[in-house]
């Protein structure tokens, strides 16, 4: 399984972002609920990971990616 994780994200809202390249999924964990990870389908993981690593505001970028349907929620 090929997974990349960004811990200690520079964000007041988001604590961790993970990228599962085998399943084409992005996991987002918020500081407000560290026990739960929200999972999203994503067709272009590498581009999203690169954008998140260089974003000034990770929370704002995640919200924008969700609104633009780049990240699509997966019902678990």
C-alpha positions as CSV (number, residue, x, y, z in Angstrom):
1,X,0.0,0.0,0.0
2,X,1.4,3.4,-1.0
3,X,0.4,6.1,1.6
4,X,1.9,9.5,2.2
5,X,1.0,11.4,5.4
6,X,1.6,15.1,6.2
7,X,1.6,15.4,10.0
8,X,1.6,18.7,11.9
9,X,0.0,20.5,9.1
10,X,0.5,24.3,9.4
11,X,-3.2,24.9,10.0
12,X,-5.3,25.9,13.0
13,X,-8.1,23.6,11.8
14,X,-6.4,20.6,10.2
15,X,-4.0,18.3,12.0
16,X,-3.2,15.7,9.4
17,X,-3.7,14.9,5.7
18,X,-3.0,11.5,4.3
19,X,-2.8,10.3,0.6
20,X,-3.7,6.7,-0.3
21,X,-2.3,6.3,-3.8
22,X,-3.7,2.7,-4.1
23,X,-7.2,3.8,-3.4
24,X,-7.0,7.3,-4.8
25,X,-8.2,8.8,-1.5
26,X,-7.3,11.7,0.7
27,X,-7.9,11.6,4.5
28,X,-8.3,14.8,6.5
29,X,-8.2,14.9,10.3
30,X,-9.2,18.1,12.1
31,X,-7.9,19.3,15.5
32,X,-11.5,19.5,16.7
33,X,-12.0,15.7,16.3
34,X,-8.6,14.0,16.1
35,X,-10.2,10.5,16.5
36,X,-12.1,10.9,13.1
37,X,-10.6,11.1,9.6
38,X,-12.8,12.3,6.7
39,X,-12.1,10.5,3.5
40,X,-12.4,11.9,0.0
41,X,-12.0,10.4,-3.5
42,X,-9.5,12.3,-5.6
43,X,-8.4,11.7,-9.2
44,X,-5.2,13.7,-9.0
45,X,-3.5,12.9,-5.7
46,X,0.0,14.0,-6.6
47,X,-1.2,17.5,-7.6
48,X,-3.3,17.9,-4.5
49,X,-0.5,16.7,-2.3
50,X,1.9,19.2,-3.9
51,X,-0.6,22.0,-3.5
52,X,-1.2,21.1,0.2
53,X,2.5,21.0,1.0
54,X,3.0,24.5,-0.4
55,X,-0.3,26.1,0.6
56,X,-0.4,29.2,2.7
57,X,-3.7,28.1,4.2
58,X,-4.3,24.4,4.2
59,X,-7.8,24.7,5.6
60,X,-8.8,27.2,2.9
61,X,-7.3,25.0,0.2
62,X,-9.1,21.9,1.4
63,X,-12.4,23.8,1.5
64,X,-11.8,25.1,-2.0
65,X,-11.0,21.6,-3.3
66,X,-14.2,20.2,-1.7
67,X,-16.3,23.0,-3.3
68,X,-14.7,22.4,-6.7
69,X,-15.4,18.7,-6.4
70,X,-11.7,17.8,-6.6
71,X,-12.2,16.1,-3.3
72,X,-15.4,14.1,-3.2
73,X,-16.6,12.8,0.2
74,X,-16.8,9.0,0.5
75,X,-19.6,7.8,2.8
76,X,-18.2,5.2,5.2
